Amino acid sequence: MTLEKIFGKNAQLIVLENLLDKGTNYLSGIAEDTGLSTSSVSRVIEPLLASGIVTEERLGKHIRIFKLDYEDSLTKLVIKFYKDSKGLLKG
């Protein structure tokens, strides 16, 4: 967990890092991958949606897909920072 090494353990960062690694994931998939509850993921993803880094697509009433907005300038900066920091922390 690269972001956790830099910023400490935080549910929102854990969710963001999951999406940085996968690009797209379901709410329950994020919860399963991260060990967070679906209610925690649902709560902490809201600021990521509000910032424009993450977008949401609904498939039916109960399925929510979250993905990075690769066209958003803030998302581009976050991705660059994430990739650069992964490289630095390995060395």
Backbone hydrogen bonds, N-H to C=O, Kabsch-Sander energy under -0.5 kcal/mol:
donor,donor_aa,acceptor,acceptor_aa,energy
5,K,1,M,-1.5
6,I,2,T,-1.3
7,F,3,L,-3.3
8,G,4,E,-1.9
14,I,10,N,-2.3
15,V,11,A,-2.2
16,L,12,Q,-2.5
17,E,13,L,-2.8
18,N,14,I,-1.8
19,L,15,V,-2.0
20,L,16,L,-2.4
21,D,17,E,-2.2
22,K,18,N,-2.3
23,G,19,L,-3.0
24,T,22,K,-0.9
25,N,66,F,-2.5
27,L,64,R,-1.5
30,I,26,Y,-2.6
31,A,27,L,-2.1
32,E,28,S,-2.5
33,D,29,G,-2.8
34,T,30,I,-2.4
35,G,31,A,-2.0
36,L,31,A,-0.5
41,V,37,S,-2.4
42,S,38,T,-2.6
43,R,39,S,-1.9
44,V,40,S,-2.7
45,I,41,V,-1.7
46,E,42,S,-0.6
46,E,43,R,-0.6
48,L,44,V,-0.5
49,L,45,I,-2.2
50,A,46,E,-2.6
51,S,47,P,-1.8
52,G,48,L,-0.7
52,G,49,L,-0.8
53,I,48,L,-0.9
54,V,48,L,-1.7
55,T,67,K,-3.1
57,E,65,I,-2.7
59,L,63,I,-2.9
60,G,58,R,-0.6
63,I,59,L,-1.0
64,R,62,H,-0.6
65,I,57,E,-3.3
66,F,25,N,-3.1
67,K,55,T,-2.1
68,L,23,G,-2.0
69,D,53,I,-2.8
70,Y,68,L,-1.1
72,D,69,D,-1.5
76,K,72,D,-2.1
77,L,73,S,-1.8
78,V,74,L,-2.4
79,I,75,T,-2.8
80,K,76,K,-2.3
81,F,77,L,-2.7
82,Y,78,V,-2.8
83,K,79,I,-2.7
84,D,80,K,-2.8
85,S,81,F,-2.9
86,K,82,Y,-2.1
87,G,83,K,-1.8
88,L,84,D,-2.0
89,L,85,S,-2.4
90,K,86,K,-1.2
91,G,87,G,-1.0
